[in-house]
Structure formats: C-alpha cells, structure tokens
Amino acid sequence: MTGAPGVLIGVDVGCTTLSGGLVTPEGHVLSTIQAPTNLGSGTAVHTILGIVADLHAEAQTRGFALEAVGVGVPGLVDAERGMLLSSAGSHVADLHRVPLAESISAKTGVPTFLDNDVNVLALGEWTFGLARGAASCVVLAIGSALGAGLIVDGRLVRGKSGFAGEFGHIPIDFDGPPCQCGGRGCLGLYVGGEYLAAEARRRIEHEPSSLLALAGGEICAITAETLFVAAADGDPLAGGMVDRACRALGAGLAIAVNGLNPDVVVVTGGVVKSLLPLREEIIRRVGEYTLADALAGTAIHFVPGLKSQTVRGGAALVRYERARRAAALDKGSPA
C-alpha cells in the first residue's frame, strides 16, 4: 500500500473494559472498538489480538497503512520486552509475562510498544492533550484504583524498575487501614473506586444510610458513583467518606505539586465524573498542603476518562518510543 496515509492503533486495556482505536500520527481518533477485557478466564490476550486484527482490517479497507501499535496495560511493565510483569488483583492476570508486543507484531507485521496504562495516558495528554507543550506534567488516573504517569523535563519517568508513579501507594495516614501493597493509609484506599465501594458496603452494615436504597436494596450494587450521589443528597455516611476522599486527594495532589513542580496536572479516570462538582473543594484542600507559589504555577485539570479518547495514548507511546530509541541509537547507546 505504497503512498497510503499512515495510521496507528492505540489500545487501552482496562481492568474491566478494553478499548482500541485507529489514530492518526497527529492524534485524531478515527474509530474505536470496545469489549470486556475478560469474557472468561484466560481470554484477555485473545480479546486484545482480536481487536487489533479488526482495526488492522479496517485500516486496510479505508486505505490506510498501519505503521505501529501502542498498548497500555494496568500494572508493572517491562517496556523493553513488551510484557506485563504483574498487576494488582486478578483482572488481567492472564497477561502476566506474556510477550504481548511480540504477539501483536507477529499478527500485524508492524512494531508494537507496551507500557503501563497511566504512563500511556500521560503521554497522550502531553503529546495531544491538555499538557501539550509543557515541559513537565503529572497525570493522576482515578478508576478502580489510583495511578500516576510522570513527564519530567520532556521525559517519561519509569524509574529503575518501572515503579515510578505509584501515587496510589503513597501513605497519607500513618495509622490508616492496611493496604494490599503491605503499607498502611495509602492514598488509593481513600479515593480509588473499588476501595470506596468496598468501604461503603462494609460500613452500611453498622451505620444508617440511604446507600442501600439507592442501590436497589442490593449491597453488592453499591458503587463509588452511588456513594457520591448519596453524599450530594445529604447522606451523613456518604458525605463523610466523600469529604475524606477530597481531603486525601488534595494531599496527594500537593505531593505532586510540591515534589515535582509540574506545569500541568491532569486528574482523569472513571471516578472523575463524580469528582467534577467537587473540584473547587479539592483545590482548596490542595492549598492547605502545598506551597502557595508552586500551586500558583501549576494548572490543574479534571477530565472524565473517556475510552474513546484514551486510545490516543497508544499513538503517543508509539511517537515517544520511536523518538527515544532513535535518539539512543544516534548516541550509540542501548535504547
């Protein structure tokens, strides 16, 4: 297909929903496909390969030449080998240590790049979105749990072993509840969607609340969104938990602002839709914990996570990795 315009495939593998899309090198999303990440035990790899194959076929039908694929997955990633090493919970356990990038390249015949999903989101915002043109940015993704992607002085920060950006496991309460990471009082326990829902379900067994009625009488149907709705309606239990979440998030954002002094912070993810009405309250809380001059120089945006747009991150990952590896080769060092 010589002379055909180039296109990229971006894939965002969430714990529950997988989204893939055709994206131009300039970040325009041409089409998207979504599917449950796991239709059954061990199906995630098959689902990812199927979506990539469908998008590749669509690209050919529309006259595009597929250039590369970029994939974001939740957990600790070996970006050089293109595989997920580990993840919290069992949502994508069947992806652990699978050479996913190699498998996708074998199917498509083009280079494939893999990274942590929030790193990929950060690259998407930095390359195409609200942090475009910024030297440094932090993206906090609040969904089932909480993670962060860090761009500092124009470079994605992965850390020595890939753990950079684990803001969900920053302790904000030394005497707080135990976390599955082995610590206590971690930020993610106070703002992550799964943790909020689990705590609400536990507490309504001992405290009066409208949460159960809002969930149709089914305790298992209580979600983080239910909690925010109840809080807005004046429910004391929900109101206390949401107030605590805002305070915790304020402290977490202050850590990002004081510790990294970024140009831009983007707060995104599934829980952000519920946080939007509380934005001013959260920023006020940030001000209680941060250096005033540092906060004044940081733009903080709250953006609900839209699966139709997160696929841009895969395209951004392709662009970033191509440039990084080319620069490393020019310097004569390993990529």
N, C-alpha and C positions, 0 to 999 in steps of 0.2 A: 504494500500500500504506500509506495513511494510518493512523497509530496502531500500525503494526507495530514491534516492538522493533528497535533499530538494531544493526548488526554491522559489523565492519571486516574487510578482507582484509589479511593480512600475508604478505609474500613475502621469502624469504631465498635469494638467488642465490649459491650456492657455486661454486667452480671446477669441481667435478665433479657435485654434486647440488643440485637446485633444490627448495625446499620452500615450499608455500603453505598458508595455513590461514584458517579463519573464526575470528575472535577477538572477544569482546565488548569494549566500551569499558573494562571493568574488568580485562581481561587474561586472561579464561578462554578457553582454546583449545577450540573446539567440534569441529573436524575438521581433518585435514591431508591434503595430497596431495604426493607426491614424484615426481620424474622426473629422469633425467640432464639436466644443463644443456645439453649439446650432443649430439644424436643424429647430428650430421654438421655439416659446415662451414656456418655461417650460420643455424643453427636455433634459437639461444638466444632470439631475440625471439619467434619462433613458439611456442616452448615456454612462455615466460612468459605470453603472451597467452592461450594455451590453458588454462593452469592457472587464471588469473584468471577466464576465462569459465566454467570448470567450477564454481569456487567461487561465482561470482555466481549461477549457475543453482541451485546447492544452497541458497544463502541464500533465494532466492525460493521454492523448494519447501518449505523449512522455515518459511516465514512471517516471514523477517527482511527488514528494509530495509537495503540496503547504503549506508553513509554515506561511506566513503572507502577508499582503498588506500594502504598504505605498503610500500615496497620497499627492501631493502638489496642493494647490488651491490659486488663487490670492485674497489676502485681509487679513482682520483681522480674526485670527483663535483662537478658544478655543481648544487647543491641548488635554486637558484632556477629554473633552466631544466629541471631534472628529467632530466639526462642524465649518462651515464658519459663522462668525458673520456679517460681512459687507464687501463690496468691492466697489471700485471706478467704476462709470458707471453702466451700466445695463447688461454687458456681461454675468455674472453668477449670476444675482440677484435671480434666482430661486433656488440657492443653500443656500441662507441665512437661517441660523438656522435650516437647515435640518440635522438630525442626520446621516450624511453620513457614518461615520465609522461604526456605529451600523448597518446600512442597508447593507453595504458591508459584514460585518462579518456574518450577518444573511444569506446572499446568499452563502458565501464561507465556513463558518464554521471555519474560522481562524481569529486571531487577526488582526485588521486594525488600522493604525495610520494615523493621518491627521495633516498637518501643512501648514503654508504659503509657497507658491511655491518657493520663493527665499531662505527661510530658508532651504528648501529641496535641492535646488541646491547647497547651501553652504555645507551641509552635504555630498552631492555627491562628491564635489571636495576635501573635507577634508578627506573623507574615501577612495575614489578610485582614485582621480584625481591629479591635479597639486599641491594641498595643502596637499597631503598625508604625514603624519609625522610631519606636522607643529603644533606648539602649538597654534598659532592664525592665522586666515585668515579672509579676507573680500571678499565677492562675490558681485559685482555690476551687476545687470541684467538690461540691457537697451533694452526694447522692445517697446510696445505701450507707456509705462511709464517707471519709474525707481524705482527699489527697491534694498535692500541690505540684505544679510544674514551675520551674525557675529558669528564667533567662537573665543572665548577668553579664553586662558588657558585651552583648551580642552573641553569647554562647549559652547553649543549653547545659545546665548543671545536672549531671547524672550522679556525681560522687564517685568515690573509689570503687564501690561495689554495686552501684545502682540504687542506693537507698536515699539519695538526696530528694527532698520534697515530701518526706513522711510527716507532714504537719499534723495529720490525724493522730499521731502518737507523740506529740509534744505535750508534756504534763502541765496542766494549768491548775491542778488541785492536788497538792501533795497527799492529802488524806481522802482523795476521791475513790470511786469504785475501781476494782481491778479490771484491767483490760486484757484481751486475749494475747496482746503482744508481750505480756509479762509485767508491764508497768501499772501505774495507778493514775487515775484522774486525767486520762488522755483527752485532748480536745475533741476527737471524734466521738467519744462517748456522750458528749453533750449536744452535738449538732448533726451527727450522721442520722440519716433517715431510719435505718434498721434499728439503731440503738434507741432513738426517740420512741419508736413504736413499741419496742420490747419493754422499755421502762414504763410507758403509759399502760400497757396491758398488765404489767405486774402491779402497778400502784392502784388501779381501779378495784382490785380485789380487797383493798383495805380503806380506800378513801372514796367519798361520794363524788360522782362526776357524771356529766352528760355524755361522755365519750361513748359509752356502750350503746346508748340510744342512737347517737349519730352513726354508729357502725351497724345499725340494724339489728342490734342485740347479739351480734357475733363478735366475741372478744378478738378472734383471730383477724377480723376485718379492720381493726383499728390500725391506721397508718400514721405516718408523720403528718400528712395532709389533714387527716381527721383531727389531730392534735391542734394544729394551727387554726382550724375552723372553730373548734370548741373554745380556744383562747380568745378569739375575736368576739365570740358570743358571751364572754364573761365567765366561763367555767374556771373556778379557782385552781383546780389541779393543773389543768392545761395551761392556764395563764402563768402559773409559777414555773412550769417546765419551759415554756417559750421564753419567759424573761431570763431564765438561766441560760438558755441557748444563745440569746442575743448577747448576754454578758460574756459568755465563753467565746463566741465568735469575735466579739470586739477585742478580747485579749489575744486571740490567735492572729487577727489582722495587725494588731500592734506589734507582735513579734515579727511579722513580715516587714512592716514599715520601719521599725527600729533596727532590725537586724540586717536588712538588705537595702534599705533606702531606694526602692524601685520608683521608676517613673509612673508606672501603671500597675494597679491590682485589679484583676477581673475575678469576681465571685460568680461561679456558674454551677450548673448541675440541677438535678431534678427537684431538690428541696428549695431552690432559689425562688421559684414561683411563689411559694408560701412566705418567703422572707422579704419579698419586694415591698409590701406595705410597711415593713418594719425597718426599712433602710435607714431612715434618719435616726431612729433609736440606736441602731447598731453603730452608725458613725459616731454618735455621741459617746457610746461605750468605748469605741476605739480611742477617742480623745482623752478618756480617763487614764489610759495606759500608755500612750505613745508620746514621743517628743513632738511638741507642737509644730516646730519648724519642719520636721521630717514629714508629718502628716499634711501640712500645707502644700508641700511639693509633690504629693502623690495623688493621682487621680484614681478613685475607687469606683468601679462599675459593678452593678449587679445585673447579670444576664441569665435568664432561664435557659437551661440546657435544651437545645432543640436538636434532635437526632438528625434532622435534615441538614443541619449546618456543621455538626461535629465531624462529618466526613471530610471537611476542609483540612482538618488536622493531618490526615493521612497524606494529602497532597503537599502540605507544608513540610512534613517529615521527609518526603522524597527530595524536595528542594534543599532542605537543610543538609541532609546526609550527602547528597551529590556534591554540594559545595565544600563540606567539611572534608570529605575523603579526597577530593581533587586538591584541596589546599595541602593536605598531609602528604600526598604524592609529590607535589611540587617542592615540598621541603625535604623530601627523601626520607620521611619517617612513616611508620605504620599508621594506617587510618584508624 
